[in-house]
Amino acid sequence: MDLQRIANVIRGLAADGVQKANSGHPGAPLGLADVSAVLFFDFLKHNPANSKWPNRDRFVLSGGHASMLLYSLLHLSGYQVSVDDLKNFRQLGSNTPGHPEYGDTDGVETTTGPLGQGIANAVGMAIGERMAAARFNRPGLEVVDHYTYVLAGDGDLMEGVSSEASSLAGHLKLGKLIVIYDSNRITIEGSTDLAFTESVKDRYLAYGWQVLEVDGHSIPELQKAIAQAKENQEQPTLIIAHTQIAKGAPTKAGLAETHGSPLGAEEIAGLKGALGLPVDQDFYVPEELKDLPQKMKQRGQQFEAEWNELFERWAKENPQLAEQWNSWRSGTLPDLSDILTMFGPDVNIATRAASGQVLNAIAKKVPNLVGGSADLAPSNNSFLHGEGIVQAGDFSGRNFSFGVREHGMASILNGLALYGHFRVFGATFLVFSDYMRPSMRLAALMKLPVIYILTHDSVYVGEDGPTHQPVETTESLRLIPNLAVFRPADAEETAWSWVEAMKRKDGPSALVLTRQNLPLLKKPKGWDFTKGGYVIREEQEELAIVLVAAGSEVSLALQAAEEVEKPGLGVRVVSVPNRTLFLKQDEAYRRKVVPEDVPTLAIELGVSTGWYAINPGGKVEVYGLDRFGASGPGKQVAEHLGFSVGAIVERIKAIVK
């Protein structure tokens, strides 16, 4: 197979795609054409006829701006990416979007674009491979045995998320993770000398990685380095490939302007002429490569056929494991209904503590539920008791010690969720979800069922002060489309939140939990948590006002209602554990719960902005907190800021006077 010829054809396709779209990033595809040709057509174990084959090597393009490189590779490999798809690059409705989108394009393993995310996702995938191997492989029957490859650039290695994930990868000795670093020393602003002069080699050696260096345009050197990387099963490998951005462009090679601007017709003509490609033909694939996609599919089908034979022998000898394999991959859930009633009426605990009990109860029923905390497991109550900790050389555990690496944790969880087999959760304090937000957003975009345990949810955190007291954080999370945000009011709502989060298959969930104890609230007959909001207290007199609250403030609202209700003044209390879900219900249900023709007072110990939507068209006031907190005992801080039964009673009286 003429890999140099393939690399040059990739250069032509990538340059044409960006030029036709008049938008995109030609420099990286031209610079990485040799690397990717070697990787895809010489080393990668994959089946273009079945992009979801479980034992495929994973490939992640961390620098998602180089998407035209990936689409060219997928086209030439035989995936469902046609020449017409290449011609529709970056066009509305095409399957070749500006950055690779998981679920949009056959063969794309993860959504990349925000730099550093791809490397961290790949760490999660490599962990998934080791964990699945620890559970399913048997001597002579290794049904899980593959590599995770990454193409990354200078920008990826500058972002902190890649540093967090790479550090953990070295600690875990992920020997089947191979990152090829496109060291072209160019970023948008110019040379990396402007801001990035560290020794990447020494940094990764310090992480515990094997580091190799090659000429990124020498196919023999690349082949030797990848083979050497595969032989080292004790360390992840960073291959530093020294390349030239826009390699082959006659006047623009090596220039920063090629990062994000089309080359132009004249430059592309010069490029094609130098590469031996027809100058007058766009999206050209020579006759000798026309059958390349079919050959790659045949090779891939042979890979899978050999694995299927192995899998059948393994399944025959290990029927219970095979049943577990199928169940885990399909996402089948057992009956969790008994979880909903696990708390007695006298329970009085923080929802973070209730969450820990629920988590462990679910884990006993769902053996592929795994996760961990960013060094806060004792506070988050997020440890799976008796289940071991994932460590280098032993991936049989179910708990992760992510260290103080919130962003790395969230991105690694995305990779693990993408890998398959496992349901995943991660935990930290709510205020530190700001460090996780980019990865949480991508989980929502990719529809990954990651669960986030976010504790210490308000100024009741107390003595740690405003830095640790989330005021705007819950509201900011509610703004992320497809992220289900649950803020339960007691242990029972916490159990329901967990079960509903486990049922989700098309997006992540955040459980926002208290530090302080809360009583178990009395619910009316027929209450319905699944609609996001429900009447928890019916008015005893003619309805005069509706109190709407979430989390710990539901208890305050109930106490205030009891105190203020009198003949002719009825007070209804509505618990809204998931406001976004409640607002998606049909109007008839919402109006039944929160009538439009009576005043509504929404109560939450956080910014007030989003609560005005709870009764559109009606009179809404919000009892919120549009300032930072204060340092002191939690209850005292809350009362100082106006969150006491007495203060809420006074507000109610002012509204219904």
N, C-alpha and C positions, 0 to 999 in steps of 0.2 A: 504494500500500500504506500503510495507516494504521499507522505505526510506533508512535505513542503508544498506540493501542488495543492493539496487540500487547504493548507493554511493560506495560500495566496487567493484561492477562490473565496474563502471566508472573508478576506480583506475586501474583495470586490463586492460581495453581497452586502457587507456591513456599510461600506461607503455609499453604495447605491441606495440602501434603505434610508439612511439619514438624509441623503441629498433629496430623495423624492419627498420625504416628509417635510423637508426644510426645517428640521428640528431633530435634536438628538446629540449623541456624543460619539463621534467617530474615532477619536484618538485611542481610547482604551481597546476597542475591538481590533484595531490595526496592530497595536502593540502586543496584544495577547493572542494573536492568531496562531503563532507557532506553539505556544504553551497549550492552548485549548485543543489544537489538532492532535497533539501527542496524547493528551489526557483522554479525550473522547474516543479516539479511533484506535488507540493502542492499549490503553489501560482500563478504562471504565467498564465495569461489569454491569450492563444494563440491557433491558429489552425494550426497544422502541415500540414494539407491537403491544406491550403491556407496561405502561409507565408506572403501574402500582405493584409490580411484582415485589413481594416482601423482601427478598434477599438481594435486591439491587444495591449497587454502590450509590450513595447519595452524592449529588453534586450541587453546590451552592455558589452562585455568583454573588459574592458579597457586595461588590461594586455594581449595584443594580443599574446605574446609569449606562453601563456597557451592555444593555439588554439586546441590542442588535447582534452582538457577538453570540449570545445564547440562542437567539432565534435562528441564526444561520447554522449553528451547530445542530439544533434540533431538526431543522429542515434536512440537512445533509445526512443526519443519522436515521431518518425515517419516522420521526414522530409526526403527529398530526399538525404540522406547520408547513403549509404549501408556499409556493412562490408568490401566489396572490396574497397570502398572509404577510409575507415579507414586504410586498408592495404597499400594504395597508398599515405599515408600521406607524404607530402613534395616532391612528385615525379612530374616530369615535365608533365604538362597537366592534373593533377588531380584536383578535386574540393575540395581538402583538403590541401590547400597551407600552407606554414610555418607560416604565420600570416593570420588571417581572412581577406578575400578580398570581399568587397561589390560587388555583381553581379556574383561572382564565385560560391558561395555556398548557397543553399536554407536555409533560416532562418538567415543568417548573415545580421545584420542591418547596419553595418558600417565597414570600413576598419580600423583595429587597429594594433598597433605594436609600433609606436612612442609613448612612454609613456605619459600619461596625456591627449592625444587627445580624448580617449573614454569618459572620464568624461565630457570634454567640449562639445563634440558632444551630449552627453545625456542631458546636460543643454539645448542645442538647441531643442532637441526633446521634452523635458518637456515644454519649452516655446511654441512650436508648438501645443501641446495638449491644453494648456490654451488659446491660441489665437483662435484655431479652435472651442473650446467650447464656447468662448465668441461670436463667430459669428453664430454658427449653433444651439447650444442647445436652447431648449424652455422648459418651465416648464412641467415636467413629460415626456419629450421627449429628454433625454440627449443622443444624438447619439455619442458624443465624451466624453468618460469617461474611462480613463485607466491610468496606471502607467508606469513610466520609471525606470528600474532597472539597476544598474551597479555593476560589480565586478571589484574592483581596488586593487592595491597593494601598497607597500611602494614606489616603483619607480614612480608610477602615482602621488602620493601625494608630491613627491619631485619636480616634474617638475612645472615650473612656470605657464604653461597654465592652469593646473588644479586649481591653486590658484586663477587666474583671473576669471575663469568661476564659481568656487564655491562661490567666493565673490558676484558675480552678482546674482547667484541663491538664496543666502540667502537674498539679497536685494529684490528680486522679490517674495520671499516667495513661492517657487515652491514646494508646499506640496505633489505633486505626484511624486517627484523625490526621489528615495531611493538608496543610495550608500552603498554597503557592502564592507568594507575595510578589505582585507586579511592581517592582521597584523602578519606576520610570522617573522618579524625583521631580514630578510636575504636579501642581494643583491648579485650581482655577486662577489664583492670583499670580502664579509664576512658579519659580523654582522652590522646591521644599526648603532650600537654604533660608528662606524668609522666616520659617517658623518651626522647622522639624529637622534638627541636626543630631538627634540622639543616635546611639548605636542600637538599631532594632535587633541586630544579631545578639548583642550582649544582653539586651532585655529579655529576649526569649530563652537564651541560655539560662538566665537567672530564674525564669519560670519553670525550668526543668524540661525544656523542649530539646529535641535534636534540631540543629540548624545546618542547612546545606546552602551553598551558593553556586549559581550557574549563570551562564549567558542565556538569557531568556529567548534568544533567537537561534540557539544551537539545539537542534532536535536530538542529536546523540547525547549531549549533556543533560537535557531534560529527561530523556529516557533512563539514563543511568541514575539520576537523582531520585526519580519517582520509585524506581525499583529498590533503591537503597532505603527510601522512606518506608516502603511496605515491609521490608525485612525487620525493621525495628518495632517490636511489639510492646516495648516498655516505655516509649516516649512518643508524644505527638511530635510531628515534624513540621518545621517551617522551611520551605524551599524559597530562598531569596532569588528571584529571577530578575536579573538586571536587563531591563528592556528600554526601548525608545518609544515614547508615545507617538502615535501616527506613523509607525514604521512603514516605509515605502513611499510615503507622500514626498514628491520631489522637492518642494520648497517649504513645506510646513512640518516635516517630521521634527519632533523634539520641542515643538512650540506649545505653550499653554493654551493658545487660542483653539487648538484642535480638541481640547477637552469637551467643549460644549457647543461647537458651531460646525455646520456642514462644511466640507472641504471646498466645495465649488466645482463646477463642471470642468474647468481647465485643470485643476489640481488632480481630480479623479482620472482624467484622461492620461495625465502623466503617470499616475500611480499604476493604472492598468497597463500602459505601455511597458513600464519597467518590469511588471510582473508577468508579462506574456499573456495578458487577458485582452480580448477584443475591445478596442476603445469605443466602438459604436454599438455595443450590446450591454444593456443593463441587466442585472440579476443573472449573470452568466454562470452556467454550470457546464463544463466541457463534457463531450460525449463519453470520455473514459470514466467520468464520475457519475454519469446518469444512473447507473445501477448501484451506486454506493448506498443509498437508503435501503434498498432491498437486501443488500449484503449485510448491512448492520442489523436489520430486523431478523434475518436468518441466523446470524451469530447470536443475537439476543435470545431468540427462541430456543436455540440450542443450550444456552446457559440455563434458561428456565426449565427446559425439559430435563436436564441432568439434575437440577435441584428438585423438581417435582418427583423424580424417581427416588431421590434421597428422602424427601419429605414423606412419601408413601411408606417407605420402610420404617422411618421414625414413628409415624402415626400408628402403624400396625403394632410396633413394639411398645408404644407409649400412648395408649388410647385416651387415658385421662388427661395427659398433657395436650394431646391433639384437640380434645374438647375445650380445654382451657384456651388454647391458641385461638380457636375459632370464635369463642365467646369474647375474648379480649379485643380481637381485631374488629369484631362487629359492633362493639360498644354496648352489648347486652347488659342491662341492669337487673339485679334481683329485686324482689319485692322489698321496698323500704318503708312500708306503711307503719310498721311497729315503731320506727324511729320517731314518728310524729307524736307519739303519746308516751315517750320515755320519761317525762318529768311529772312528778307529783304536784299537787296543788300548793304545797307548803314550801316549794323550792324558792330560794332567794339568793340568786347568784348573778355575777356579771355575765353578760352574753359571751364574753371571750371564754369564760370557764364552761358555759353551756356548750359553746362551739367545740371545745376540746373533747367533751364527753360525746357529743354527736359524731365528731370526726372519727373517733376511735370505734364507736359502734358501727358506723358505716364501713370503716376499713375492715372489720371482721367479715362483712358481707361482700365487700368488693376488693378482692385480693390484689387487683392491679392498680389500686389507688395509691399513689406515691407522691411525696413532696417534702417540703422543708421550709426553713425560715432563714432570713438574713440575720443570723446570730441572735434571734429573739425567741426561740422556741419556748423557753419557760414562761415568758410573758404573754406570748401569743397563744399558749396552750395548743401548739400545733405539732406535737411529737406523737408519733404512732408507737405506743408502748409495746415493747417486746419484739419489735420488727427490725432492729438493726439499722446501722448507718452505712450508707454507700461510701466505700473508701477504695483506694487503689488496691487492686488484687482481690477485692471482694465486693461484687456488685449485687449481692443477693439481698441486701437490705432494702428498706422502703423509705427511710428517712435520709434527707440531704442536709448536710451542713454547708450552706452556701457561703458562710462567712459574711462579713459586712460588705455585701455586694448586691444591693437591691436591683440595680439595673441589669447586671449580669444575670441574676436569678430570674428575673422576668423574661428575659430573652432566651435563656436556656430552657425555661419551661415551655416557651413557644416551640422550640426545636424538638423537645421531648414529646409534646402533643402532636406535632407534625409527623414524628417518627411512627406513631401508631402503638398499639398494644396497651399503653398506659393512660390512666386518668391522672391528672396532675394538679397540685395545689402549691401555692407559695404564700409565705406569711411575713408580715412586718407591721410596724405601727402605721396607722392611717396617714399620718403626716409625711411619712417617708415614701408613700406611694408616688409622690412627686418625682422621685428618682426612677420610678418604674414606668412612668406614664407613656413614654414613646413605645415601649414594648407592649403595654396594655392596649394601646391604640391599634397596634399591628395585630394583636390577638383578636380584637374585635373586627378588624378589617378582613382577617383570614377566616373568621368564624370558628375559632379554636375554643374548645370547652375547658379553658383554664379557670381554676377557682383561686381567688385571692382572699386570704384571711387578713383583714385590716383592723387592728385593735386600737384601743385608747382613742376613742372617736370624738372627743370634745374637750372643752375646758375642764371637765371633771378629771382629766389627767392630773391637774393640780400643781404640785410643787415644782415639776419640771418646767413650768412656765410657758410663755407664748411660743417659744421655738418648737415645743412639742405638742401644743394644743391646736389641733386642726380646726379652722374656722370656715375656710372656703373649700376645703379639700373634697368633702362629700359632694358638694354641688358641682365642683369641677369634673368629678368622675361621672356624674349623671349626664354631663354634656357629651360624653363619648358615645356615638351611635353604636348600638348593638352590645354595649356593656351593661349587663343587668346588675343594678346596684341595690342590694338589700340592706336595710337598716332596721333590724328586728327590735321589738320593744321588750321582749322577755325571752326566757329559755325556750318556751314553746314556739314562738315565732322564729327563733334561731334554728330549731330543728326543721321547721318548714322551709326556711331559707336554704339550708343545706340540701334538702331533698330536691327542691326545685332547681338548685344549681346543678346537682348531679344529673337531673333529667335533661338539661340543656345539651344539645349536640351541635348547635349552630352559633355559639358565641360564648365569651367568658362571663364570669360572675364575680362580683366583689361583695364580700360580707363585711359590713361595717359594724364593729362590735365595741361594747363598753368595757371600761376598766372597773367601774363601780358596780356594786350589786343592784339588782332590780328584782322586784317581786314578780311572781307569776300572776298575770292579769286574768281576771275572770272574763271569759268570752261568751257571747250570746250563742244560743243554739243556731246551727246552720251557718256560722261564720265562714267566710271563704277567702283564705289567704291568697289563692292562686290568681285573683284579679288585681293584686297589687295594693288594694285598699278596701277596708270594710268597716262597718259600724261596730265599734267595740262597746259602746254604751248608748242605749236608746234613751231619748229624753222622756222624763216622767210627767212633764207638763207640756203646754203648747209650745212648739219649737220656736225659740227666739234666736238661737245662735248655734253654729256648728264649729266645734274645735277640731282642727286637723293637726295631727302630729306624727312624728316618727321617732323610733329609738327610745331613749330614756325619757324623752319629753312626753310620751304617751302617758306615763305614770303621773307626771305633773298635771297634764290636762284632765285626767280622770279625777284627781284630787280637787282641782279647781272647780270642776263641774259639780261635784258633790257639795262643795261649799257654797256655790253661788246659786244653784237652782232653788227656786221658790215658786209658790203658786203664780201661775201665769208666765213664768220664765223657765222654759225647758231648754236644757243644754244637751246636745248630742256630741259624742266624741268619736272621731274616725281615726283609726290607725292606718298609716300608709307606709308599710315597710318597703314598697317598691313603687315610687311615684311615677316613674316612666311607664311602667306596666299599667298602673291605674289609669293614666291619661290615655292609654291606647284602647281602653274598654269602650263599648258603645255608649252613646250619649244617654240612653235610657238608664243604664246601670249607674253611670256617674251622677246623674241628676237624682237618682233614688238615694244615693249615699250622701251626696253634697247638694242639697236643693239650691236652685239659683235664686230663689226669692227670699232667702234669709241671710243675714250677715255670716261671713266665714272668718274665723281667726286661725291662721296657720302658725304653728309653734315649732321652732327648731333651733337648737343651740348652734347656729351657723348662719352664714350669709343668707339674706332673705330673698334674693333675686328670683329664683325659680318657682317659689311657692305661689306667686300671683296667678299662675296658670291653673291652680287647683279648682277654681270656680270661674271660668271665663264667662263674662256677662253678668256675674253677680258682684256683690260688694265683698271685697277681700282685703283684710289687713294681715300683716305678717309680724309675728313677734319673734324676731330673729336677732342675730348678733353680727352687725356690720362693722366690727372692729376686732383687733387682736385681744387675746385674753390677758391673764395676769398670773403671777406666781404666788402660790399659797395653797392650802388644803382645798381639794376639789370642790367640796360643797360650799365652802366659804367664797371661793372664786365665783361659782355659779350664782350665788345669791348676790354678791357684789355687782354682778353684771345684770341683775334683774330677773334671774331665772329661779323664782321661788313661787310657791302656791299663792302667797299673798299678792305678789306683783301681778301675776296672771289674772287673779280675781279682779284686781283693780282695772286692768285693761278690759276685761269682759264687761264690767259695770259701765265703763265709759262708752262702750259700743252700743249697749242695749238700754241705755238710760232713757 
